[in-house]
Amino acid sequence: MNASQIIEWICAIIILFGSIISIISAFGMLRFPDVYTRAHAVAKSATLAVLSCLVGSLFYIWIHDGYFSVRLLLGILFVFTTSPVSTHLVIRAAYRSGVPLAEGSGEDELKPVLFGEKEPASTRSEHAK
């Protein structure tokens, strides 16, 4: 094996890693109980899996063909910046429209802040200190 083949294998492993993360995230979308945890699975897939595939492709084109793809780099930057922001906005819209949390999610500490309801006991004890 020469150096070019080793780099091709490394790029293939990076792309395969991204594909595996996408499959795991698809199972998460089916298995998680509510919109908040499902959106979390989608966000991880979009950031980690898609970026891994794009980075593997970027390195392969750079090493194999000999040029640096600015389009792929811009795609990486675009996904890296827009995916977390869009996921945050979707979750925020779901929360503000009243989509309930799943059973066992824990205490909803944002509800009193946004809707002015009675303050939870955990925050009352912190304010008293």
Backbone as a chain_set.jsonl record, in Angstrom:
{"seq": "MNASQIIEWICAIIILFGSIISIISAFGMLRFPDVYTRAHAVAKSATLAVLSCLVGSLFYIWIHDGYFSVRLLLGILFVFTTSPVSTHLVIRAAYRSGVPLAEGSGEDELKPVLFGEKEPASTRSEHAK", "coords": {"N": [[0.837, -1.19, 0.0], [0.544, 2.151, -0.873], [1.061, 5.646, -0.016], [-1.085, 7.132, -1.027], [-3.188, 5.299, -1.203], [-3.539, 4.706, 1.498], [-4.439, 7.154, 2.489], [-6.825, 7.335, 1.054], [-8.223, 5.232, 2.266], [-8.423, 6.231, 4.875], [-10.047, 8.484, 4.429], [-12.323, 7.139, 3.512], [-13.037, 5.775, 5.839], [-13.708, 7.913, 7.507], [-15.965, 8.897, 6.143], [-17.586, 6.624, 6.311], [-17.939, 6.543, 9.087], [-19.528, 8.839, 9.426], [-21.807, 7.961, 8.057], [-22.646, 5.827, 9.668], [-23.27, 7.193, 12.031], [-25.457, 8.646, 11.076], [-27.318, 6.586, 10.64], [-27.667, 5.653, 13.264], [-28.788, 7.94, 14.355], [-31.188, 8.003, 12.944], [-32.513, 5.816, 14.068], [-32.77, 6.889, 16.611], [-34.594, 8.944, 16.119], [-36.881, 7.464, 15.679], [-37.221, 6.102, 18.078], [-37.144, 7.839, 20.313], [-39.134, 9.627, 22.762], [-40.435, 12.201, 22.571], [-40.829, 15.418, 20.866], [-38.675, 17.014, 21.498], [-36.449, 15.436, 22.264], [-36.224, 13.984, 19.938], [-35.598, 15.975, 18.096], [-33.121, 16.605, 19.085], [-31.68, 14.305, 18.384], [-31.76, 14.547, 15.607], [-30.326, 16.918, 15.268], [-27.772, 16.2, 16.142], [-27.164, 14.349, 14.192], [-27.15, 15.952, 11.905], [-25.064, 17.72, 12.417], [-22.759, 16.167, 13.223], [-22.718, 13.766, 11.592], [-23.213, 14.586, 8.885], [-21.204, 16.497, 8.62], [-18.951, 14.866, 8.984], [-19.07, 13.244, 6.686], [-18.792, 15.227, 4.714], [-16.267, 16.313, 5.359], [-14.627, 14.069, 4.999], [-14.987, 13.749, 2.229], [-13.919, 16.181, 1.358], [-11.183, 15.963, 2.105], [-10.509, 13.726, 0.552], [-10.84, 14.66, -2.103], [-8.985, 16.706, -2.037], [-6.512, 15.392, -1.591], [-6.507, 13.277, -3.504], [-7.282, 14.383, -6.047], [-5.898, 16.735, -6.076], [-6.688, 19.39, -5.641], [-8.153, 21.988, -3.64], [-11.37, 22.014, -2.525], [-13.418, 24.634, -2.508], [-16.14, 24.876, -2.478], [-17.028, 22.625, -1.042], [-15.902, 23.261, 1.433], [-17.319, 25.608, 2.044], [-19.849, 24.461, 2.204], [-19.485, 22.846, 4.475], [-19.057, 24.827, 6.444], [-21.533, 26.123, 6.272], [-23.402, 24.111, 7.052], [-22.419, 23.636, 9.608], [-22.96, 26.025, 10.932], [-25.72, 26.589, 10.508], [-27.278, 24.34, 11.222], [-27.357, 23.828, 14.152], [-28.612, 26.223, 14.928], [-31.061, 26.258, 13.52], [-32.238, 23.943, 14.576], [-32.491, 24.699, 17.241], [-34.372, 26.762, 16.969], [-36.607, 25.354, 16.011], [-37.16, 23.673, 18.192], [-37.682, 25.604, 20.103], [-39.967, 26.831, 19.027], [-41.72, 24.663, 19.166], [-41.867, 24.333, 21.938], [-42.974, 26.775, 22.777], [-45.423, 26.631, 21.552], [-46.721, 24.826, 23.06], [-46.217, 22.065, 23.113], [-46.077, 19.101, 24.885], [-43.667, 17.933, 27.341], [-41.988, 14.758, 27.474], [-42.977, 12.015, 29.587], [-41.167, 11.66, 32.562], [-39.125, 13.352, 31.903], [-38.126, 15.168, 33.616], [-37.896, 18.158, 35.597], [-39.577, 21.053, 34.483], [-38.01, 23.832, 34.041], [-38.084, 26.126, 32.581], [-40.654, 26.962, 32.141], [-41.85, 28.608, 34.288], [-40.406, 30.945, 33.896], [-40.967, 31.827, 31.295], [-43.795, 31.849, 31.123], [-44.715, 32.931, 33.461], [-45.613, 31.442, 35.635], [-46.019, 29.75, 38.81], [-43.044, 29.606, 40.687], [-40.609, 26.977, 40.521], [-39.681, 24.709, 43.203], [-36.95, 24.174, 43.432], [-35.621, 26.409, 42.379], [-36.534, 28.397, 44.033], [-35.274, 27.933, 46.47], [-32.681, 28.509, 45.778], [-32.787, 31.252, 45.264], [-33.219, 32.237, 47.78], [-30.841, 32.114, 49.088]], "CA": [[0.0, 0.0, 0.0], [1.276, 3.41, -0.886], [0.47, 6.712, 0.803], [-2.364, 7.539, -1.604], [-4.197, 4.32, -0.8], [-3.781, 4.858, 2.936], [-5.27, 8.346, 2.658], [-8.153, 6.975, 0.571], [-8.845, 4.423, 3.314], [-8.764, 7.124, 5.992], [-11.222, 9.255, 4.0], [-13.464, 6.219, 3.486], [-13.42, 5.503, 7.23], [-14.394, 9.114, 7.999], [-17.287, 8.916, 5.516], [-18.335, 5.519, 6.91], [-18.309, 6.99, 10.43], [-20.676, 9.729, 9.265], [-22.97, 7.161, 7.671], [-23.086, 5.075, 10.846], [-23.925, 8.155, 12.922], [-26.769, 8.942, 10.489], [-28.205, 5.449, 10.9], [-27.984, 5.683, 14.694], [-29.7, 9.064, 14.568], [-32.504, 7.614, 12.426], [-33.129, 5.002, 15.122], [-33.139, 7.807, 17.68], [-35.829, 9.636, 15.738], [-38.006, 6.549, 15.823], [-37.343, 5.569, 19.43], [-37.281, 8.841, 21.368], [-40.553, 9.8, 23.067], [-41.075, 13.485, 22.274], [-40.227, 16.224, 19.809], [-37.431, 17.624, 21.967], [-35.361, 14.461, 22.157], [-36.076, 13.648, 18.517], [-34.861, 17.077, 17.469], [-31.733, 16.461, 19.527], [-31.08, 13.268, 17.544], [-31.586, 15.107, 14.264], [-29.257, 17.921, 15.309], [-26.49, 15.489, 16.21], [-26.925, 13.766, 12.878], [-26.819, 16.993, 10.932], [-23.751, 18.308, 12.664], [-21.654, 15.211, 13.252], [-22.71, 12.833, 10.469], [-23.046, 15.286, 7.608], [-19.868, 17.094, 8.603], [-17.961, 13.806, 8.77], [-19.098, 12.887, 5.265], [-18.237, 16.329, 3.925], [-14.827, 16.422, 5.627], [-13.999, 12.948, 4.293], [-14.984, 14.08, 0.798], [-12.987, 17.293, 1.157], [-9.818, 15.436, 2.147], [-10.293, 12.843, -0.589], [-10.648, 15.484, -3.303], [-7.747, 17.461, -1.872], [-5.352, 14.513, -1.745], [-6.565, 12.466, -4.715], [-7.339, 15.194, -7.263], [-4.891, 17.779, -5.995], [-7.171, 20.756, -5.44], [-8.951, 22.219, -2.436], [-12.725, 22.378, -2.936], [-13.985, 25.722, -1.718], [-17.572, 24.599, -2.341], [-17.205, 21.723, 0.097], [-15.586, 24.006, 2.651], [-18.473, 26.467, 2.319], [-20.918, 23.574, 2.658], [-19.171, 22.474, 5.859], [-19.325, 25.996, 7.287], [-22.971, 26.377, 6.262], [-24.053, 23.104, 7.9], [-21.947, 23.81, 10.981], [-23.592, 27.192, 11.557], [-27.178, 26.636, 10.417], [-27.956, 23.194, 11.833], [-27.729, 24.053, 15.555], [-29.531, 27.36, 15.05], [-32.394, 25.852, 13.066], [-32.777, 22.999, 15.551], [-32.898, 25.486, 18.408], [-35.604, 27.482, 16.652], [-37.701, 24.386, 15.931], [-37.483, 23.262, 19.561], [-38.275, 26.768, 20.774], [-41.335, 26.972, 18.519], [-42.514, 23.565, 19.731], [-42.094, 24.602, 23.359], [-43.878, 27.92, 22.93], [-46.771, 26.267, 21.095], [-47.334, 23.992, 24.082], [-45.965, 20.632, 22.974], [-45.669, 18.656, 26.221], [-42.469, 17.125, 27.534], [-42.264, 13.342, 27.71], [-42.986, 11.606, 30.991], [-39.832, 11.334, 33.053], [-38.121, 14.285, 31.393], [-37.596, 15.985, 34.695], [-38.616, 19.379, 35.924], [-39.588, 22.087, 33.45], [-37.581, 25.064, 34.706], [-38.292, 27.277, 31.706], [-42.065, 27.345, 32.163], [-42.138, 29.79, 35.105], [-39.732, 32.126, 33.36], [-41.658, 32.296, 30.095], [-45.239, 32.012, 31.258], [-45.016, 33.594, 34.714], [-46.286, 30.576, 36.593], [-45.376, 29.608, 40.11], [-41.642, 29.227, 40.6], [-40.345, 25.657, 41.081], [-39.059, 24.696, 44.531], [-35.486, 24.169, 43.355], [-35.114, 27.762, 42.154], [-36.866, 29.228, 45.189], [-34.245, 27.77, 47.5], [-31.465, 29.178, 45.311], [-32.968, 32.693, 45.416], [-33.219, 32.583, 49.203], [-29.458, 32.13, 49.587]], "C": [[0.878, 1.248, 0.0], [0.499, 4.466, -0.094], [-0.9, 7.141, 0.282], [-3.485, 6.577, -1.197], [-4.531, 4.423, 0.684], [-4.691, 6.055, 3.19], [-6.688, 8.087, 2.147], [-8.909, 6.153, 1.61], [-9.259, 5.29, 4.503], [-9.997, 7.953, 5.646], [-12.471, 8.376, 3.971], [-13.954, 5.904, 4.895], [-14.16, 6.7, 7.819], [-15.81, 9.189, 7.428], [-18.165, 7.8, 6.081], [-18.791, 5.863, 8.323], [-19.526, 7.905, 10.372], [-21.94, 8.978, 8.888], [-23.523, 6.378, 8.851], [-23.8, 5.998, 11.833], [-25.308, 8.528, 12.384], [-27.765, 7.82, 10.755], [-28.618, 5.42, 12.369], [-28.974, 6.806, 14.992], [-31.094, 8.769, 14.029], [-33.231, 6.724, 13.426], [-33.561, 5.879, 16.291], [-34.419, 8.557, 17.374], [-37.044, 8.746, 15.919], [-38.262, 6.159, 17.274], [-37.6, 6.622, 20.508], [-38.742, 9.259, 21.535], [-41.189, 11.126, 22.642], [-40.27, 14.271, 21.251], [-38.866, 16.788, 20.223], [-36.253, 16.658, 21.843], [-35.161, 14.025, 20.711], [-35.302, 14.738, 17.774], [-33.393, 17.04, 17.871], [-31.012, 15.417, 18.672], [-30.822, 13.783, 16.132], [-30.441, 16.112, 14.235], [-27.89, 17.257, 15.363], [-26.153, 14.867, 14.867], [-26.48, 14.825, 11.883], [-25.43, 17.558, 11.17], [-22.643, 17.282, 12.543], [-21.598, 14.343, 12.004], [-22.47, 13.532, 9.135], [-21.665, 15.923, 7.523], [-18.785, 16.046, 8.401], [-17.912, 13.397, 7.304], [-18.483, 13.985, 4.402], [-16.732, 16.488, 4.136], [-14.076, 15.286, 4.949], [-13.921, 13.197, 2.798], [-13.991, 15.189, 0.482], [-11.545, 16.797, 1.134], [-9.526, 14.531, 0.957], [-10.026, 13.647, -1.854], [-9.326, 16.236, -3.223], [-6.522, 16.585, -2.138], [-5.357, 13.807, -3.096], [-6.505, 13.301, -5.987], [-6.389, 16.38, -7.244], [-5.409, 19.2, -5.895], [-8.09, 20.808, -4.223], [-10.316, 22.733, -2.86], [-13.308, 23.433, -1.999], [-15.483, 25.5, -1.517], [-17.842, 23.658, -1.172], [-16.914, 22.43, 1.411], [-16.739, 24.94, 3.032], [-19.679, 25.647, 2.78], [-20.725, 23.146, 4.099], [-19.488, 23.633, 6.797], [-20.823, 26.291, 7.38], [-23.707, 25.401, 7.176], [-23.679, 23.317, 9.359], [-22.63, 24.984, 11.674], [-25.116, 27.127, 11.55], [-27.886, 25.491, 11.125], [-28.291, 23.411, 13.307], [-28.741, 25.185, 15.732], [-30.942, 26.954, 14.635], [-33.027, 24.849, 14.023], [-33.251, 23.725, 16.802], [-34.219, 26.198, 18.149], [-36.804, 26.549, 16.549], [-38.131, 23.951, 17.327], [-38.147, 24.413, 20.317], [-39.718, 26.974, 20.325], [-42.236, 25.872, 19.07], [-42.839, 23.836, 21.193], [-43.113, 25.723, 23.554], [-45.288, 27.616, 22.434], [-47.431, 25.255, 22.023], [-47.166, 22.5, 23.907], [-45.43, 20.114, 24.308], [-44.357, 17.882, 26.211], [-42.88, 15.675, 27.754], [-42.27, 13.062, 29.205], [-41.573, 11.23, 31.406], [-38.747, 12.261, 32.544], [-37.485, 15.115, 32.492], [-38.433, 17.23, 34.875], [-38.48, 20.399, 34.799], [-39.265, 23.429, 34.099], [-37.789, 26.31, 33.849], [-39.728, 27.806, 31.774], [-42.355, 28.554, 33.045], [-41.519, 31.066, 34.551], [-40.51, 32.696, 32.174], [-43.115, 32.655, 30.338], [-45.662, 32.602, 32.599], [-45.765, 32.744, 35.717], [-45.484, 30.493, 37.875], [-43.967, 29.043, 39.94], [-41.423, 27.838, 41.187], [-39.564, 25.741, 42.387], [-37.543, 24.777, 44.457], [-34.934, 25.579, 43.149], [-35.444, 28.683, 43.314], [-35.792, 29.128, 46.26], [-32.942, 28.448, 47.086], [-31.572, 30.688, 45.472], [-32.887, 33.131, 46.871], [-31.809, 32.708, 49.759], [-28.815, 33.466, 49.472]], "O": [[1.826, 1.366, 0.777], [-0.584, 4.197, 0.426], [-1.782, 7.478, 1.071], [-4.596, 7.004, -0.885], [-5.684, 4.245, 1.076], [-5.607, 5.981, 4.009], [-7.652, 8.568, 2.741], [-10.107, 6.356, 1.811], [-10.334, 5.095, 5.07], [-10.894, 8.109, 6.475], [-13.552, 8.818, 4.36], [-15.158, 5.78, 5.119], [-15.134, 6.525, 8.552], [-16.752, 9.511, 8.152], [-19.358, 8.006, 6.306], [-19.904, 5.515, 8.717], [-20.45, 7.765, 11.173], [-23.028, 9.321, 9.35], [-24.739, 6.278, 9.015], [-24.823, 5.622, 12.405], [-26.239, 8.709, 13.168], [-28.929, 8.081, 11.062], [-29.786, 5.19, 12.683], [-29.892, 6.632, 15.793], [-32.084, 9.234, 14.595], [-34.44, 6.864, 13.613], [-34.605, 5.637, 16.896], [-35.239, 8.782, 18.263], [-38.12, 9.225, 16.276], [-39.406, 5.911, 17.654], [-38.222, 6.313, 21.524], [-39.504, 9.249, 20.568], [-42.391, 11.158, 22.375], [-39.19, 13.859, 20.827], [-38.003, 17.01, 19.374], [-35.183, 17.036, 21.366], [-34.037, 13.728, 20.306], [-34.457, 14.446, 16.927], [-32.521, 17.405, 17.082], [-29.864, 15.622, 18.279], [-29.786, 13.488, 15.536], [-29.671, 16.149, 13.276], [-26.953, 17.704, 14.701], [-24.995, 14.859, 14.451], [-25.543, 14.614, 11.113], [-24.702, 17.844, 10.22], [-21.672, 17.512, 11.822], [-20.529, 14.196, 11.411], [-21.62, 13.11, 8.35], [-21.028, 15.891, 6.47], [-17.796, 16.308, 7.715], [-16.83, 13.222, 6.743], [-17.737, 13.699, 3.465], [-16.002, 16.769, 3.185], [-13.005, 15.504, 4.383], [-12.909, 12.894, 2.166], [-13.303, 15.143, -0.538], [-10.772, 17.166, 0.25], [-8.423, 14.559, 0.411], [-9.089, 13.349, -2.594], [-8.629, 16.385, -4.227], [-5.599, 17.003, -2.837], [-4.325, 13.744, -3.765], [-5.76, 12.969, -6.91], [-6.107, 16.966, -8.29], [-4.631, 20.141, -6.053], [-8.71, 19.817, -3.837], [-10.409, 23.785, -3.492], [-13.644, 23.148, -0.849], [-16.034, 25.897, -0.49], [-18.778, 23.872, -0.401], [-17.614, 22.213, 2.399], [-17.091, 25.048, 4.207], [-20.439, 26.086, 3.642], [-21.686, 23.088, 4.865], [-20.121, 23.437, 7.834], [-21.321, 26.664, 8.442], [-24.542, 25.812, 7.982], [-24.524, 23.193, 10.245], [-22.855, 24.938, 12.884], [-25.746, 27.574, 12.509], [-29.011, 25.672, 11.591], [-29.44, 23.19, 13.688], [-29.621, 25.109, 16.588], [-31.91, 27.273, 15.326], [-34.235, 24.901, 14.257], [-34.3, 23.395, 17.356], [-35.088, 26.232, 19.02], [-37.906, 26.914, 16.958], [-39.325, 23.868, 17.615], [-39.08, 24.193, 21.089], [-40.591, 27.258, 21.145], [-43.393, 26.128, 19.404], [-43.962, 23.596, 21.636], [-44.005, 25.623, 24.397], [-46.244, 28.27, 22.849], [-48.577, 24.865, 21.798], [-47.916, 21.731, 24.508], [-44.433, 20.631, 24.812], [-43.987, 17.261, 25.214], [-44.004, 15.403, 28.176], [-41.648, 13.781, 29.987], [-40.867, 10.548, 30.663], [-37.562, 11.984, 32.734], [-36.417, 15.697, 32.3], [-39.547, 17.33, 34.36], [-37.4, 20.581, 34.237], [-40.151, 24.087, 34.644], [-37.68, 27.43, 34.349], [-39.973, 28.978, 31.489], [-43.052, 29.463, 32.596], [-42.071, 32.152, 34.729], [-40.688, 33.91, 32.068], [-43.608, 33.655, 29.816], [-46.858, 32.757, 32.848], [-46.482, 33.275, 36.566], [-44.413, 31.088, 38.003], [-43.738, 28.125, 39.152], [-41.981, 27.528, 42.239], [-38.87, 26.725, 42.643], [-36.912, 25.382, 45.324], [-33.881, 25.909, 43.693], [-34.721, 29.647, 43.563], [-35.441, 30.127, 46.887], [-32.184, 28.91, 47.939], [-30.58, 31.348, 45.781], [-32.525, 34.271, 47.159], [-31.605, 33.342, 50.795], [-27.655, 33.628, 49.852]]}, "num_chains": 1, "name": "protein.A"}
